[in-house]
Amino acid sequence: MATLSFEKALEDLEKIVEKLEKGGFSLSESLALFEKGVKLARFLREELEKAEKKVEILLKDEKGEVKEKPFELGKEEAAPSEEKKEEEEEEESSDSGKDEESPEPEKDEDLPF
């Protein structure tokens, strides 16, 4: 896949996803498509990581220190980062253990029947 461009790999992955969503394939065909999709996704992730490292190198100042600037995406392009996802999961798990914030169970006289 080294000769495959990022754009072509992304296009191929999108086509595979569409095919799998439509269905109509045998189990072995579906597995083959899924396997190819996973390989493409890994390739794309590696390419993005390489690009991120290049950007980081370009952002280093004369002292070799990276001046981090958040990359602003438009609202429709923004996706939650892994850190935000992890923070949300931690908040949810810590909230589930708190009894004092749990709503009180309904009493029988509150039920409409």
C-alpha positions as CSV (number, residue, x, y, z in Angstrom):
1,M,0.0,0.0,0.0
2,A,3.0,2.3,0.0
3,T,2.3,3.4,-3.5
4,L,-1.3,4.2,-2.7
5,S,-2.2,7.8,-2.1
6,F,-4.0,9.0,1.0
7,E,-6.9,10.2,-1.1
8,K,-7.3,7.0,-3.1
9,A,-7.1,4.9,0.1
10,L,-9.8,7.1,1.7
11,E,-12.0,6.8,-1.4
12,D,-11.5,3.0,-1.4
13,L,-12.4,2.7,2.2
14,E,-15.5,4.8,1.7
15,K,-16.6,2.5,-1.1
16,I,-16.0,-0.6,1.1
17,V,-18.1,0.9,3.9
18,E,-20.9,1.7,1.5
19,K,-20.8,-1.9,0.1
20,L,-20.9,-3.4,3.6
21,E,-23.7,-1.2,4.7
22,K,-25.8,-2.2,1.6
23,G,-25.2,-5.9,2.4
24,G,-26.0,-8.7,0.0
25,F,-22.6,-10.4,0.3
26,S,-21.7,-13.9,1.5
27,L,-19.9,-14.2,4.8
28,S,-16.6,-14.8,3.2
29,E,-17.0,-11.8,0.8
30,S,-18.0,-9.6,3.7
31,L,-15.0,-10.7,5.7
32,A,-12.7,-10.1,2.8
33,L,-14.1,-6.6,2.3
34,F,-13.9,-5.9,6.1
35,E,-10.2,-7.1,6.1
36,K,-9.3,-4.8,3.2
37,G,-11.1,-1.9,5.0
38,V,-9.2,-2.5,8.2
39,K,-5.9,-2.5,6.2
40,L,-6.9,0.8,4.5
41,A,-7.9,2.3,7.8
42,R,-4.5,1.4,9.4
43,F,-2.7,2.8,6.3
44,L,-4.7,6.1,6.6
45,R,-4.0,6.4,10.3
46,E,-0.3,5.9,9.7
47,E,-0.3,8.5,7.0
48,L,-2.1,11.0,9.3
49,E,0.5,10.3,12.1
50,K,3.3,10.9,9.6
51,A,1.7,14.2,8.5
52,E,1.2,15.2,12.1
53,K,4.9,14.7,12.9
54,K,5.9,16.7,9.8
55,V,3.7,19.6,10.9
56,E,5.2,19.4,14.4
57,I,8.7,19.6,13.0
58,L,7.6,22.6,10.9
59,L,6.2,24.3,14.0
60,K,9.4,24.0,16.0
61,D,11.0,27.4,16.8
62,E,14.7,28.2,16.6
63,K,15.3,26.6,20.0
64,G,13.8,23.4,18.9
65,E,10.7,23.8,21.0
66,V,7.3,23.1,19.6
67,K,4.9,25.9,19.8
68,E,1.6,24.1,19.9
69,K,-1.4,25.9,18.3
70,P,-4.7,24.1,18.2
71,F,-5.9,23.3,14.7
72,E,-9.3,24.9,14.4
73,L,-11.8,22.9,12.4
74,G,-15.1,24.1,11.2
75,K,-18.1,22.9,13.2
76,E,-19.1,20.3,10.6
77,E,-15.6,19.0,10.4
78,A,-14.8,18.9,14.1
79,A,-14.7,15.4,15.6
80,P,-14.2,14.7,19.3
81,S,-10.6,14.0,20.1
82,E,-9.6,10.8,21.9
83,E,-8.8,12.8,25.0
84,K,-12.2,14.3,25.1
85,K,-13.8,10.9,24.6
86,E,-11.8,9.5,27.4
87,E,-12.7,12.4,29.7
88,E,-16.4,12.0,28.9
89,E,-16.2,8.2,29.6
90,E,-14.4,8.9,33.0
91,E,-17.1,11.5,33.9
92,E,-19.9,9.0,33.0
93,S,-18.3,6.2,35.1
94,S,-17.7,8.5,38.1
95,D,-21.2,9.9,37.9
96,S,-22.7,6.4,37.8
97,G,-21.2,5.7,41.2
98,K,-22.8,8.7,42.9
99,D,-26.0,7.8,44.7
100,E,-26.8,11.3,46.0
101,E,-27.4,12.6,42.4
102,S,-29.5,9.7,41.3
103,P,-33.2,10.6,40.9
104,E,-35.6,9.2,43.4
105,P,-37.7,6.2,42.2
106,E,-41.3,7.1,41.5
107,K,-43.8,6.4,44.1
108,D,-46.9,4.4,43.3
109,E,-49.2,7.4,43.8
110,D,-47.2,9.3,41.1
111,L,-48.0,6.7,38.4
112,P,-50.8,7.6,36.1
113,F,-52.5,4.1,36.3
